[in-house]
Amino acid sequence: MSKLDDVRARINGNPSLGKKMAKYGAIGAIVAIPLPFIGPVIGATLGAGIAYLRRDKA
């Protein structure tokens, strides 16, 4: 089982984690809108990553 499969299993096993990742991803994309071209993509990725890293704290 690869690391990617482990991440997918954690997200599918915990629906609230997926919701948090979507919420943080949207916030990251909105904050990064002033950056041209790739800013919203990076912001969304960072936001979802932050939510994934904080998954055990909530």
C-alpha positions, 0 to 999 in steps of 0.5 A: 500500500502506497502513501497515496493509498493511505491518504485516500483511506484516511479521507474516505474513512473520516468524512469530516476530514474531507469537508475540512480539506475542502473548506481549507482549500477554498480559503487558501484559494481565495487568499491566493487570488491576488497571485497571478496564474498558479496562486489559487492552485497552490493556495488550495493545495496548501489549505487542504494540506493544512487540514490533513496535517491537523486531522488528529487535533480536532 
